[in-house]
Amino acid sequence: MAEYYDALEVRDPAARERSLLAALPGQIAHAQNNSPGFGKILAGVAARDIDSRAALAGLPVTRKSDLKDLQHAMPPFGGLEATPPGRLARIFISPGPIYDPEGRSEDYWRMARPLFAAGVRSGDVVQNCFSYHFTPAASMLEGGLAKLGCSVIPAGVGQTEMQVAAMVSLKPSAYVGTPSFLKLIVEKARETGADISSLTKALVGAEALPASLRSWLAGQGIRTLQMYATADLGTIAYESEAMEGMILDEQIILELVRPGTGEPVAEGEVGEVVVTTLNPDYPLIRFGTGDMSALLPGVSPCGRTNVRIKGWMGRADQTTKVKGLFVHPSQVADVARRHREILKARLVVDNATGADRMTLQCEVGDWTVPDLVNAITHSIRDVTKLRGEVLFKTPGELANDGKVIDDVRKYD
């Protein structure tokens, strides 16, 4: 199958869903029995019963923002690992610090699939410009490139003139790294008159790829696609030649939840990316990435049948401080749960009057409930320990952007 990495990419969506859910109880049991951290988090859970998305949604979310504290309490991985540190291939250090394990399986981070979608093939020479220092990005790509049978130039970051010189001499056909660094390399080559025309394709990540930069790189003869991956999970999603959304990896179960909660959002709504991975070494169950995204309807024009997401749409951690007290998205959800009339809520924080002011904007289905404003106002005070106003909105009036707390304060 020349245009796809394997047959998994074009299988019937229902068959994919059945396969993932069939593997879920075994992964839950594996995490409970081999990971001390998940043994505690999932205590009392009957693994055999977690065989549906509804059952999965009832489990706790463990968020990336929790990792630093978890790892400090139970080093090095917070007890979330199922493979002892001495049996791993590598241990990386991300800012925080947060320690990231790499197991010994081939293409551990599942990078061959997005590389293949970007046009990388066996025999390609690839300049790897992700960092080789402490963090896992370069190693993540190395595994996928080895799986595909490519030759790698371990270039790392920086030394732009040397990067150009290597391209002139070794003539790589592909680049992996950040899009902004690729732009610097191309600009340096143009400035010096260096011929790097061998470079025709790129797979980029770790930062946004503006449409203007993608177009500019295309004008230099480089087709550039994106991937979405993290140091905890490996590949989550990737672009194909269709460049219409990002297609999910075949080895993860994705949910989109309301920020600050574990509750799945309605279809089409923006929510926090929560991933359950089938990785045996680091069996992350309902892992909240802190990133926001939304599902795209339908199937990609490229023919791959997995679910697509829009890509990165901001951060889920919208915690803010009002009059010296932190207000969290989970508290907004708590207020909304107290009143069945609230269909959707957003807390807007402003200082237009010169002092901090909170207004809970609520989409409500029934405007006639007696004393509803006062009841909600009381709940705001009870949950947040702060005074807040209430403003009713009609269903569908609040923007579908995933915001639960919108801090619009301005300071001179």
C-alpha positions in Angstrom: 0.0 0.0 0.0 2.2 2.8 -1.3 0.3 5.8 -0.1 -0.3 4.7 3.4 2.0 3.5 6.2 -0.1 0.4 6.8 -3.6 -0.9 6.5 -4.6 0.3 10.0 -4.8 3.8 8.5 -7.7 2.9 6.2 -9.6 0.4 8.3 -13.3 0.8 9.0 -13.7 3.3 11.8 -16.1 1.0 13.7 -13.5 -1.8 13.5 -10.8 0.6 14.9 -13.1 1.6 17.7 -13.8 -2.0 18.6 -10.1 -2.8 18.6 -9.1 0.1 20.8 -11.9 -0.6 23.3 -11.1 -4.3 23.4 -7.6 -3.4 24.4 -8.7 -1.0 27.1 -9.5 -3.4 30.0 -6.1 -5.1 29.6 -4.3 -1.8 29.7 -6.2 -0.7 32.8 -5.3 -3.9 34.5 -1.7 -3.6 33.4 -1.5 -0.1 34.9 -3.1 -1.1 38.1 -0.9 -4.1 38.6 2.5 -2.7 37.4 2.3 1.0 38.1 2.3 2.0 41.8 0.8 5.5 40.9 -2.0 4.1 38.8 -2.5 1.4 41.4 -3.6 4.2 43.7 -5.4 6.4 41.2 -7.4 3.5 39.9 -7.9 1.7 43.2 -11.3 0.0 43.3 -11.8 0.1 39.6 -12.8 -3.2 38.0 -10.6 -3.2 34.9 -12.9 -5.6 33.0 -15.7 -3.1 33.2 -13.8 -0.3 31.5 -14.7 -1.4 28.0 -16.6 1.6 26.6 -16.0 5.4 26.3 -18.7 6.0 28.9 -16.9 3.8 31.4 -13.5 5.4 30.6 -15.0 8.8 31.2 -15.8 7.8 34.7 -12.1 7.4 35.6 -10.0 10.3 37.0 -8.0 12.6 34.7 -4.2 12.8 35.5 -2.9 16.0 34.1 0.5 17.0 32.8 0.4 19.9 35.3 0.3 17.3 38.1 3.5 15.5 37.0 6.0 17.8 38.7 4.4 17.2 42.1 3.8 13.5 41.5 7.4 13.0 40.5 8.7 14.9 43.4 6.7 12.7 45.8 7.6 9.4 44.1 10.7 9.8 41.9 11.5 9.6 39.1 8.2 9.1 37.3 5.6 9.7 40.0 4.9 5.9 40.1 3.1 6.1 36.7 5.7 3.9 35.0 5.2 0.2 34.6 8.8 -0.6 33.6 11.6 -0.1 36.2 14.0 2.8 35.3 16.9 0.4 34.9 15.1 -1.4 32.1 14.4 1.7 30.1 16.4 2.7 27.0 16.6 6.4 28.0 15.4 8.9 30.6 14.9 12.4 29.4 14.5 15.7 31.4 12.0 18.2 30.2 11.6 21.7 31.7 10.1 21.6 35.2 12.0 19.4 35.6 9.8 16.5 34.4 11.4 13.1 33.7 10.2 11.3 30.6 10.9 7.5 30.1 11.7 5.9 26.8 11.2 2.1 26.5 13.1 -0.3 24.4 10.5 -1.1 21.7 11.1 -0.2 18.1 9.9 3.3 17.2 8.8 3.7 20.8 7.3 7.2 20.2 5.4 6.0 17.0 7.0 8.6 14.7 7.2 6.5 11.5 3.6 7.1 10.7 3.7 11.0 10.6 7.1 10.8 8.9 5.6 8.6 6.2 2.6 10.9 5.8 5.1 13.7 5.2 6.6 11.8 2.3 9.7 10.5 4.1 10.8 7.1 2.7 13.5 4.4 3.1 16.8 5.7 1.7 16.1 9.4 2.5 18.8 11.4 4.2 17.1 13.5 6.9 18.6 16.4 8.8 17.3 16.1 12.4 17.3 19.6 13.9 15.4 18.8 17.1 17.3 19.1 20.3 19.6 16.2 21.4 20.2 17.8 24.8 18.3 16.2 27.7 14.8 16.5 26.0 13.4 13.7 23.9 12.4 15.4 20.7 15.4 14.4 18.6 15.3 10.8 19.9 11.6 10.6 19.1 12.3 11.3 15.5 15.3 9.1 15.4 13.2 6.1 16.3 10.7 6.7 13.4 13.5 7.4 10.9 15.3 4.2 11.8 12.0 2.3 11.4 11.6 3.7 7.9 15.2 2.9 7.0 16.5 6.5 6.6 19.9 7.9 7.2 20.0 10.7 9.8 22.2 13.7 10.2 22.1 14.4 14.0 22.3 18.2 13.6 20.5 19.4 16.6 19.7 23.1 17.2 21.8 26.1 16.4 25.0 26.7 14.3 23.0 27.8 11.3 26.1 28.2 9.0 27.1 24.6 9.9 23.6 23.4 9.2 23.7 24.9 5.7 27.2 23.5 5.1 25.9 20.0 6.0 23.0 20.3 3.7 25.3 21.5 0.8 27.6 18.5 1.3 25.2 15.7 2.4 22.2 16.8 0.4 19.4 15.7 2.7 15.9 15.4 1.1 14.0 16.0 4.4 14.2 18.1 7.5 12.7 17.5 10.9 12.7 20.2 13.6 10.8 23.4 14.4 9.4 25.5 11.5 11.1 28.7 12.7 14.6 27.1 12.7 14.0 25.8 9.2 13.2 29.3 8.1 16.5 30.5 9.6 18.4 27.8 7.7 16.8 28.6 4.4 17.4 32.3 4.9 21.0 31.7 5.7 21.4 29.6 2.5 19.8 32.3 0.4 22.1 34.9 2.0 25.2 32.9 1.3 24.1 31.6 -2.1 24.3 28.0 -0.8 22.5 25.3 -2.8 20.2 23.3 -0.5 17.7 22.5 -3.3 18.0 18.8 -2.3 15.7 19.7 0.6 12.1 19.2 -0.6 10.1 18.0 2.4 9.8 18.7 6.1 8.0 17.4 9.2 7.8 20.1 11.9 6.5 20.4 15.4 6.9 21.9 18.9 5.5 25.2 17.8 2.9 26.7 15.5 3.2 26.7 11.8 1.6 29.8 10.5 0.0 29.5 7.0 2.2 32.4 5.8 5.4 30.4 6.8 4.1 27.2 5.2 3.4 29.1 2.0 6.9 30.8 2.1 8.6 27.4 2.6 6.6 26.0 -0.3 7.9 28.8 -2.4 11.4 27.6 -1.5 10.5 24.1 -2.8 9.9 22.6 0.6 6.5 20.9 1.3 6.0 21.2 5.1 3.6 19.2 7.2 3.0 19.2 11.0 2.8 16.7 13.8 1.4 16.9 17.3 3.3 15.0 19.9 4.4 15.2 23.5 7.2 13.9 25.6 4.8 11.9 27.7 2.7 10.3 24.9 4.7 10.3 21.7 2.6 10.9 18.6 -0.9 12.1 19.1 -1.8 13.3 15.6 -0.3 14.3 12.3 -1.0 16.0 9.0 -1.3 14.2 5.7 -0.9 15.6 2.2 -4.6 16.8 2.4 -3.5 19.3 5.1 -7.1 19.3 6.5 -6.8 18.8 10.2 -4.6 16.4 12.0 -5.2 12.6 12.0 -5.0 10.7 15.2 -2.4 8.0 15.8 -3.6 4.4 15.7 -2.5 3.5 19.2 -4.3 6.1 21.4 -7.8 6.8 22.7 -8.6 10.5 22.6 -11.2 12.4 24.5 -12.0 16.1 24.6 -13.1 17.2 28.1 -14.3 20.5 29.6 -11.3 22.3 31.1 -10.9 21.6 34.8 -13.1 18.5 34.7 -13.1 15.0 33.3 -16.4 15.5 31.5 -16.4 14.9 27.7 -17.7 17.9 25.8 -20.5 17.7 23.3 -19.6 16.8 19.7 -18.1 19.8 17.9 -17.1 21.7 21.1 -13.6 22.7 21.9 -12.1 20.8 24.8 -8.9 19.7 26.6 -7.1 16.9 24.8 -7.1 13.8 27.1 -5.3 10.7 25.9 -5.2 7.1 27.0 -2.2 5.3 25.6 -1.6 1.6 25.0 2.0 2.0 25.8 3.1 -0.8 28.2 6.1 1.0 29.7 4.2 4.3 30.6 0.5 3.3 30.6 -1.0 6.8 30.9 -4.7 6.5 31.6 -6.8 9.6 30.8 -3.8 11.9 30.7 -4.7 15.5 30.3 -2.3 17.3 28.0 -3.4 20.8 28.9 -3.9 21.5 25.1 -7.2 22.5 23.6 -8.6 21.2 20.3 -11.8 20.1 18.6 -12.9 17.3 16.4 -13.4 17.7 12.7 -16.4 16.0 11.1 -16.0 13.4 8.3 -13.0 11.6 6.9 -9.8 13.1 5.5 -9.7 13.6 1.7 -6.4 11.6 1.8 -8.4 8.4 2.6 -7.1 7.9 6.1 -10.2 7.0 8.2 -9.1 7.9 11.7 -10.6 10.8 13.7 -9.2 14.3 12.9 -8.7 17.2 15.2 -8.2 20.8 14.4 -4.7 20.9 16.0 -3.6 23.1 18.8 -6.2 25.7 19.9 -4.8 27.1 23.1 -4.2 25.9 26.7 -6.8 24.4 29.0 -5.3 25.8 32.2 -7.3 29.0 32.4 -6.8 29.5 36.2 -6.6 33.2 37.2 -6.3 35.2 40.4 -9.1 37.6 41.5 -8.7 39.8 44.5 -5.8 37.6 45.7 -7.7 34.3 45.3 -7.2 31.7 42.6 -10.3 30.8 40.5 -10.1 27.5 38.6 -12.1 26.2 35.7 -13.2 23.3 37.9 -14.9 25.8 40.2 -16.9 27.2 37.3 -18.0 23.6 36.4 -19.0 23.1 40.1 -21.3 26.2 40.0 -22.9 25.0 36.7 -23.5 21.5 38.1 -25.5 23.0 41.0 -28.1 24.4 38.6 -29.6 22.1 35.9 -30.8 25.2 34.0 -27.2 26.1 33.1 -26.4 24.6 29.7 -23.0 26.2 29.4 -21.0 28.7 31.5 -18.1 31.1 31.1 -16.6 33.3 33.8 -15.5 36.7 32.5 -13.1 38.7 34.7 -12.7 42.4 33.9 -11.6 45.6 35.7 -13.6 48.1 33.6 -14.8 49.8 36.8 -11.3 50.0 38.2 -11.7 46.9 40.4 -11.8 43.2 39.6 -15.2 42.0 38.6 -16.5 38.5 37.9 -19.5 37.9 35.7 -20.7 34.3 35.1 -22.3 34.3 31.6 -24.7 31.4 31.5 -26.5 29.8 28.6 -29.9 28.8 30.1 -32.7 26.8 28.6 -35.4 28.1 31.1 -35.4 31.8 31.9 -38.6 31.6 34.0 -37.1 29.7 37.1 -37.9 32.0 40.1 -34.9 33.6 41.8 -32.4 31.8 39.5 -30.0 34.8 39.4 -29.8 35.0 43.1 -29.3 31.2 43.5 -26.5 31.2 41.0 -24.9 34.3 42.6 -25.0 32.5 46.0 -23.3 29.4 44.4 -20.5 31.6 42.9 -19.8 33.0 46.4 -20.0 29.6 48.1 -17.6 27.9 45.6 -15.1 30.7 44.9 -15.4 32.8 48.1 -15.8 35.8 45.8 -18.7 37.9 44.8 -19.8 37.5 41.2 -22.5 38.8 38.9 -24.7 36.7 36.6 -25.6 37.4 33.0 -28.0 35.1 31.1 -27.3 34.1 27.4 -29.4 32.2 24.9 -28.3 28.7 24.0 -25.5 28.8 21.4 -24.7 32.5 22.2 -21.3 31.8 23.9 -18.4 31.3 21.6 -17.3 27.7 20.9 -13.6 28.2 21.8 -13.2 26.1 24.9 -12.9 29.1 27.3 -14.3 28.5 30.8 -12.5 31.5 32.3 -12.0 34.6 30.1 -9.7 37.1 31.8 -10.1 40.4 29.8 -8.6 42.7 32.4 -6.5 45.5 31.0 -3.6 47.3 32.8 -2.0 50.6 31.8 
